[in-house]
Amino acid sequence: MVTFTELLGLDGELCDTPALTLYLDGRSENPAWRTAWRRSLKQEENRLRAELADASRDEREAFERNIEALEGHLAHRRGAFDAPGWLGVVAEGCVRLDASLRAVTPTIGSWRRGVALAPFLCGSEGGAGSAWVVVADSRAARIFRCDDHIVRRVDTVRTITHPDYDDDLGAAHDAPFHQGPRGGVGREAAERERREARSRMLRTLATHVRALSPDLPVFVGGTPQLLVEAMQAMTREGVTSVIDAPALGARARVSEIARAVHEGLVHRRHAAEQELVGELLRRNANDDLAAAGAAATGRALDDRCVHTLILSTSFVALQPEVAEVFVRSALAQDAAVEVVSGDAARTLEESGGAGVLLRFSPFRAVSEQEGELVGV
């Protein structure tokens, strides 16, 4: 899987070289559509070829040479891609990049100097990423690390009861057994010991989790009776991002853990995107260091006052050249770039599909004195 940093490095190498960039949607839910990407590839090739109709002969020949190199490189592929998306970069008749993408991107082709960057950011959504997972029951808590669907166990914290008590008999081996009005005293003592042991286990678990990477979310599942207690123990220890994962049972398998983390990260990202777009629109309505719409976004980028550029996936797909200019301008001024999808994208599209959070406002209102001068 290629990273955005690696893609920026390749773009730097090809900044003066005409290059063909192709992003393809690699999904194939229906077996009959396993080679649908080939049709999409042809459509993008023909679209780009039509756009070059008025270009010089040398440029058209360079384009065709790169197309031939790409088709030759992909000729061996049979069936669908093994990933949701695919990215290829060809320059000077040589395939410079053949990369699977962990998330879906729009099918977009580009012929330009350097690499098309904007569509890649559409694929940064989804459930990719890393997280910790805790699955607890009354006997032990298992700690897993999940990295892009790869799950491995890293630790186990066990419940240790007093050795003098027998779990089956509920009494000490050598202690006398006394029958009371609420059952055996030994049984009550054993139950109390088990509760204390469980509390010690949860405290130890919380301490272990706090020592892990603090910037990663922690998904918690297991026995329903313990789930809330485990989350509360971690919160008391200062673990900030604790997420309830009730779908994970006490005996959850690796595949179930990977699926739960993927779904949880998708939900978490979509919630963050909705919050970001909501903040943009609120600040824009209050004239508080934000702007929405392509025209206002372009002006703010030109004035180099942007803190965060926000685009919808539809804006990137329908206006790829404008999106590319916006993204490159934002990166040139060290601004963050976010491409939102789902409900957040639909909300943003009502305001033009593009917006910015600003460091300072270039949209200074005309003062009374300036207005008087204009009227003279």
Secondary structure, 3 states (H helix, E strand, C coil): CCCHHHHHHHHHHCCCCEEEEEEEECCCCCHHHCCHHHHHHHHHHHHHHHHCCCCCHHHHHHHHHHHHHHHHHHCCCCCCCCCCEEEEEEECCEEEEEEEECCCCCCEEEEEECCCCHHHHHCCCCCCCEEEEEEECCCEEEEEEEECCEEEEEEEEECCCCCCECCCCCCECCCCCCEECCEEHHHHHHHHHHHHHHHHHHHHHHHHHHCCCCCCCEEEEECHHHHHHHHHHHHHCCCCCEEECCCCCCCCCHHHHHHHHHHHHHHHHHHHHHHHHHHHHHHHHCCCCEEECHHHHHHHHHCCCEEEEEEEHHHHHHCHHHHHHHHHHHHHCCCEEEEECHHHHHHHHCCCCEEEEECCCCCCCCCHHHHHHHHC
